[in-house]
Amino acid sequence: MILCAALVFALRPATAADYALVAHKGVQVNSLTKDEVRSIFLGDMTRWNDGKAIKFATLGEGRIHRAFMQEIVGKTPQQYLNYWRRKIFNGEALAPKTFATAGEQIGFVTTTSGAIGYISADDVSDSVKIISIK
């Protein structure tokens, strides 16, 4: 019975309640609109209100990555990858930082001024600041 419940949880799609937008503790913003978050992860919004550079990071795969990409960025993971390949090929941008695990992403966000990323809500720690999405 426990195995069945775990399997159902693992196979169900993630939703906004399952992930958290996290930032470096020095980021002065407490909330962002969905459009602002989308602009950050598409590389269009590159500075915080105080002028500091935004350094965003993504997860490489998984249900949290899929849900965030589809619900916030408005792209499937493959569409997002293709979007960045075009930007890189055209010399418009460098590839975003991508991490395999939430722990790696938390490490980046914790130690990088201006950093922002997303992780499973279950992985949030007090080493990062949670940013709400309006």
N, C-alpha and C positions, 0 to 999 in steps of 0.2 A: 504494500500500500504506500509506504514512504517513497519507494522507488518510482511508483507511478506519479505521485505528486511532484517529485523532483523533476521528472521527465516533462510533465505538463508545464511547469514553470520555465524550464529551459527552452521549450519550444514556443512558448507564447511570445508574441511580439512585445518589445519594450515600449513603454509610453513615457510621456513627460514626467510622470511621477517616479519613474525608474532612474532618471539621470539628473545630475546636478551640474550647473555651470559654476566653475570654480576659478578663482583668480588669486594672484599674488596678494599677500596681505596689504601691500602698499598701494594697491589700486583704490582710488578714491570713489569709485562708482559702486552703488549698492544694488541698482537694478538697471536693466536695459530692455528696450522693446525687442520684440522678435525680429523686426526689420534691422535694428542695430546689430543684433547678434549675427544675423545672416550676413550683413555687410562686413563684419569682422572676419568671418570664416570664408568669405569669398575674396578677401584681400582688398576690399574697397575702403573700409574704415581702418586707418592705420595708426591713428593717434587717439589717446584718451583726451578728455576735456582739458586736462592740465598740460597737454602738449607732449606727454611722455609716449614713447612708441608702444604700440600694442604688439605683443608677441604671442600668437595663438598656436595651439597645439591640438592635434586630433588623435583619436584612437585609430588604429589601422583596420580593425574589423570587429565583428561581433554585433550582438543585438542592440547594445547601447549606441554603438556607432551608427547602425542602420536607422534606429529611431531618431537620433539627433539629426542626422543628415536629412531624413525625409520630413520630419516635423518642423525643424527650425530652418535648415538651409534650403529645403524644397528640392532636393536632388537625391537620387539613389546613390549609394556609395560608388558605383561605377561611373555615373554621370559626374560626380564630384571629382573623381580621379581624372576623368577625361578633361574636365574643365581646367584643372591645374596643369595637366600635361600641355594643353594649348597655351596657357599663360607662360609656362616655362619655355616652351619651344619658341614662342614669339618674343622672348626676352623681356616680358612684362613683369615677371616676379620670380622669386626663388620658391622652391617647394616648401610647403608648410612642414613644421616639425610633426612627425607622426610617431606614436608610441604603441607598443604591443600590449602593454598592461596599464591598468589604472595607477599602479604604484610608480611606474616610470613617469607617467604624466604628472602625478602629484609631485614627484621629485623635481621635474622641470618647472612647474608652476611655483613651487615653494622657493626655488632658488633663482628665479629669473624675474627681475623687475619688469612690471607691465604685462606679465604673462596671464593668459586665460586659456581654459580648456574645459572639457566636460568628462565626467566619469559616472560610474554607477552611483546612485544615491547611497548605496550600502558601503561604498568605499570612502566617503567623505570623512576627513579628519580635521582636527582643529588647526592643522598646519596651513590650511588654505581658507580663503574667504569665499563664501557662497554668494553668488550674484543671482538675484531673482529675475525672471523673464516676465515682462508685463504683456 
